[in-house]
Amino acid sequence: MLSAPKNTDAAGLDLSRTLTFFFEDPNWVQKLLVGSLFALLSPVLIGTVFIAGYAVALARNTMRGATPLLPEWDDLQAIFIDGLKGVAISLAHKLPVLILILMTCLALFGGIFLHSGDRALPEEFLYFGLPALLAGWLVVFVLSFAILVYVPAAFVRFVRTHRLGAAFDVMENIAFIRNHSADYLTALLAILLASFIAQFGFIVLCIGIFPAMFWSACVMGYVVGDLARIAGGESADAGEAS
């Protein structure tokens, strides 16, 4: 059972706590085991949905200052619904990059095909195709970086309002990043550190990759929730239809 929300409206985002809050819960081992099971199922998508939903529930607990922060795994239906929304937000923002990567790869394979056998590359490809490929990969890199920076703000607005459409209020999200730039930079650093640990730390620290993946997702949820708290908690339009 969650306790009453605490008054947490003043403090900024604490980088060290973003990486340690998980272990403050007395039942963190049990919750980690269940989360690791869903991480194991992530290749078949359903696991990804449940992990995303858990991160959203954690973000709301963090925003409200609830204790304990880690949600229970006792309402799988609500976690699944929130997870579907979270995955939809993530995929929708990544779709332009995925399409651009596909087009660039097709162009690259086309160039390889033209050069197969004894055929020389056409001059048009050398003068126009190769620069276009390089420009394409550069755009992919820049766009990927922009999405990495932007997406947490989209989730903050979704968590605050409970509205799926709020995640796509681009100007509102950019304004949030601009108005809370110091805390937002700390949040991005925490997300990058957690991602690094999830990808490589399981080798260095001798922990399983699936627990590390789940923990990393929880760090993302905590960071989003803390940013939502800093923004003022739940928005006045929370609960409206998306």
C-alpha positions in Angstrom: 0.0 0.0 0.0 1.3 3.4 -1.0 1.6 6.1 1.7 0.2 9.6 1.3 2.1 11.8 -1.1 4.9 13.9 0.3 5.6 17.6 -0.3 8.6 17.5 -2.7 8.1 20.6 -4.7 11.4 22.4 -4.1 14.4 20.2 -4.6 16.0 19.6 -8.0 17.0 16.3 -9.5 19.6 14.3 -7.5 21.9 12.4 -9.9 23.2 10.0 -7.3 19.7 9.0 -6.1 18.6 8.2 -9.7 21.0 5.3 -9.6 20.3 4.1 -6.1 16.6 4.7 -5.3 15.7 1.2 -6.6 17.5 -0.4 -3.7 15.7 1.7 -1.0 12.6 -0.5 -1.4 12.6 -3.3 1.2 11.0 -5.6 -1.5 13.3 -4.6 -4.4 14.6 -8.2 -4.9 11.1 -9.6 -5.5 10.2 -6.7 -7.8 13.5 -7.1 -9.7 12.9 -10.8 -10.2 9.5 -10.2 -11.8 10.8 -7.3 -13.9 13.7 -9.5 -15.0 11.2 -12.1 -16.2 9.5 -9.5 -18.4 12.9 -8.3 -19.7 13.5 -11.9 -20.7 10.3 -11.8 -22.7 11.2 -8.4 -24.3 12.2 -10.0 -27.7 8.5 -11.0 -28.2 7.4 -7.4 -27.4 5.0 -8.3 -24.6 7.8 -8.0 -22.1 8.7 -4.6 -23.5 5.1 -3.5 -23.0 5.0 -4.5 -19.3 8.4 -3.0 -18.6 7.3 0.3 -20.2 4.0 0.2 -18.2 5.9 -0.4 -14.9 8.2 2.5 -15.7 5.2 4.8 -16.2 3.7 3.6 -12.9 7.0 4.3 -11.2 7.1 7.8 -12.8 3.7 8.6 -11.3 4.8 7.3 -7.9 7.9 9.5 -8.1 5.9 12.5 -9.2 3.5 12.2 -6.3 6.3 11.4 -3.7 4.7 8.1 -2.8 6.4 5.5 -0.6 7.6 3.0 -1.7 8.5 4.3 -5.1 8.6 0.9 -6.8 5.1 -0.1 -7.7 3.7 -3.6 -6.9 3.2 -6.1 -9.7 -0.5 -6.5 -8.5 -2.3 -4.7 -11.3 -1.0 -6.2 -14.6 -3.9 -4.8 -16.6 -3.2 -1.2 -15.7 0.5 -1.8 -16.2 -0.1 -3.3 -19.7 -2.4 -0.5 -20.8 0.1 2.2 -19.7 2.8 0.1 -21.4 1.0 0.1 -24.7 0.8 3.9 -24.5 4.5 4.2 -23.6 5.6 1.9 -26.4 3.4 3.9 -28.8 5.0 7.2 -27.7 8.5 5.8 -28.1 7.9 4.2 -31.5 6.0 7.2 -32.9 9.0 9.4 -32.1 11.5 6.9 -33.5 9.6 6.2 -36.7 11.2 9.0 -38.8 14.6 7.7 -37.9 13.7 4.1 -38.7 12.3 5.1 -42.1 15.4 7.1 -42.9 17.7 4.3 -41.8 15.8 1.9 -44.1 16.0 4.2 -47.1 19.8 4.8 -46.5 20.4 1.1 -46.2 18.5 0.4 -49.4 20.6 3.0 -51.2 23.8 1.5 -49.8 22.8 -2.0 -50.9 21.9 -0.6 -54.3 25.5 0.8 -54.6 26.9 -2.5 -53.6 24.8 -4.2 -56.2 26.0 -1.8 -58.9 29.6 -2.6 -57.9 29.1 -6.4 -57.9 31.2 -8.5 -60.2 33.4 -6.7 -62.6 31.2 -3.7 -63.1 32.6 -0.3 -62.1 30.5 2.1 -60.2 28.7 4.7 -62.4 30.2 8.1 -62.2 26.8 9.5 -61.2 26.9 7.3 -58.1 30.4 8.4 -57.2 29.6 12.1 -57.5 26.1 12.1 -56.2 25.3 8.8 -54.6 28.2 8.5 -52.1 27.7 12.1 -50.8 24.0 11.5 -50.5 24.7 8.3 -48.4 27.1 10.2 -46.1 24.6 13.0 -45.7 21.8 10.5 -45.0 23.8 8.9 -42.2 24.7 12.3 -40.8 21.0 13.2 -40.7 20.2 9.9 -39.0 22.8 10.7 -36.3 21.6 14.2 -35.7 17.9 13.2 -35.7 18.6 10.3 -33.4 20.4 12.6 -30.9 17.5 15.1 -31.1 15.0 12.4 -30.3 17.1 11.1 -27.5 17.1 14.6 -26.0 13.4 15.2 -26.7 11.6 12.0 -25.8 11.9 12.2 -21.9 10.1 15.6 -22.1 7.3 13.9 -24.1 6.9 11.3 -21.4 6.9 13.9 -18.6 3.9 15.6 -20.2 2.2 12.2 -20.7 2.8 11.3 -17.0 1.5 14.6 -15.8 -1.7 14.7 -17.8 -2.5 10.9 -18.3 -3.2 11.9 -22.0 -1.4 10.1 -24.8 -1.8 13.2 -27.1 0.0 15.4 -24.6 3.3 13.6 -25.5 3.1 15.1 -28.9 2.6 18.7 -27.8 6.0 19.6 -29.3 6.1 23.3 -28.3 5.1 22.5 -24.8 7.7 19.9 -24.5 10.4 22.1 -25.9 9.4 24.9 -23.5 9.7 22.4 -20.6 13.3 21.5 -21.7 14.2 25.1 -22.0 12.7 26.2 -18.7 14.3 23.3 -16.7 17.5 22.9 -18.7 19.8 22.2 -15.7 17.6 19.5 -14.2 16.9 18.1 -17.7 20.7 17.8 -18.5 21.1 15.9 -15.2 18.2 13.6 -16.2 19.8 12.9 -19.6 23.1 12.1 -17.9 21.3 9.7 -15.5 19.6 7.9 -18.4 22.8 7.6 -20.4 24.7 6.2 -17.3 21.9 3.7 -16.7 21.9 2.6 -20.3 25.7 2.2 -20.3 25.5 0.0 -17.1 22.6 -2.0 -18.6 24.7 -2.8 -21.8 28.1 -3.3 -20.3 27.8 -3.3 -16.5 26.4 -6.9 -16.5 29.8 -8.0 -17.6 31.9 -5.8 -15.4 29.6 -6.1 -12.3 28.8 -9.8 -12.9 25.0 -9.2 -12.9 22.5 -10.6 -15.3 21.7 -8.6 -18.4 17.9 -8.9 -17.9 18.0 -7.5 -14.3 20.2 -4.7 -15.7 17.8 -4.0 -18.5 14.8 -3.7 -16.1 16.8 -1.6 -13.6 17.7 0.8 -16.5 14.1 1.1 -17.5 13.2 1.9 -13.8 15.9 4.7 -13.8 14.2 6.2 -16.9 10.8 6.0 -15.1 12.2 7.6 -11.9 13.9 10.4 -13.9 10.7 11.2 -15.8 8.7 11.2 -12.6 11.2 13.5 -10.9 11.1 15.9 -13.8 7.2 15.8 -13.6 7.5 16.6 -9.9 9.8 19.5 -10.6 7.3 20.8 -13.3 4.6 20.9 -10.6 3.1 17.4 -10.4 -0.1 16.4 -12.1 -1.4 18.9 -14.6 -4.9 20.5 -14.2 -6.0 18.6 -17.4 -5.0 15.2 -16.0 -7.5 12.5 -16.8 -8.8 14.0 -20.0 -9.2 11.7 -22.9 -6.3 11.5 -25.3 
